[in-house]
Amino acid sequence: MLSNTQNNRNVIMQIYLNGELTDTPSQNLLQLIQELALEGKRFAVEHNQQIVPKSKLEQITIAQHDRIEIIHAVGGG
């Protein structure tokens, strides 16, 4: 879950997530996906205007003020 607090092991960074300034302890995109409980769901990730394949999520490090867009499919009728 996204947090506005800092614990001893994690550094909290501010990122733009879907256009909104957000605090996160995540260090890479895979951790952010896990934090948002999107693992196993259908989604697409853009990091600083570059589409990121799911196979590369763990390799992309998050930095202060990065811009991340996450689009995920929601079923319904």
C-alpha positions as a printed Julia matrix, in Angstrom:
77×3 Matrix{Float64}:
   0.0     0.0     0.0
   1.27    3.5    -0.75
   2.52    5.22    2.36
   3.37    8.71    3.51
   5.68    7.4     6.22
   9.23    6.14    6.23
  10.53    3.04    7.99
  14.13    2.2     8.81
  14.75    0.0     5.75
  12.98    1.91    3.0
  13.57    5.31    1.52
  10.34    7.0     0.51
  10.44    8.66   -2.9
   7.96   10.92   -4.58
   6.88    9.81   -8.04
   4.13   10.88  -10.39
   1.81    7.88  -10.61
  -0.89    8.34  -13.23
  -0.35   12.09  -13.03
  -0.54   12.42   -9.23
   2.4    13.03   -6.91
   2.65    9.91   -4.74
   5.01    8.6    -2.07
   6.39    5.07   -2.47
   9.03    2.87   -0.82
   9.31    0.78   -4.02
  12.76    0.68   -5.57
  11.79   -0.78   -8.94
   8.7    -1.14  -11.1
   8.02   -4.74  -10.05
   7.94   -3.69   -6.39
   5.53   -0.88   -7.3
   3.24   -3.36   -9.09
   3.34   -5.57   -5.99
   2.67   -2.56   -3.75
  -0.4    -1.73   -5.83
  -1.59   -5.39   -5.72
  -1.59   -5.66   -9.52
   0.49   -8.85   -9.8
  -1.27  -11.46  -11.91
  -3.6    -8.86  -13.43
  -3.58   -7.39  -16.91
  -1.76   -4.07  -17.01
   0.64   -1.94  -19.04
   3.39    0.27  -17.61
   4.95    3.43  -19.01
   8.06    4.79  -17.27
   9.14    8.31  -18.23
   7.27    8.03  -21.55
   8.71    4.59  -22.42
   6.58    1.43  -22.51
   8.12   -1.22  -20.25
   7.66   -4.94  -21.04
   6.58   -7.0   -18.02
   9.79   -9.01  -18.34
  11.8    -5.83  -17.57
   9.83   -4.49  -14.58
  12.34   -5.66  -11.98
  15.24   -4.12  -13.92
  13.8    -0.58  -14.05
  14.83    1.4   -10.96
  12.5     4.11   -9.69
  14.02    7.54   -9.03
  12.68   10.68   -7.38
   9.99   12.4    -9.5
   9.82    9.65  -12.16
   6.62    9.65  -14.17
   4.88    6.29  -14.19
   1.6     5.5   -15.88
  -0.11    2.19  -15.15
  -3.15    1.13  -17.1
  -4.95   -2.02  -15.98
  -7.93   -3.82  -17.44
 -11.04   -4.15  -15.33
 -13.63   -6.71  -16.38
 -17.3    -5.96  -16.34
 -20.41   -5.95  -18.36
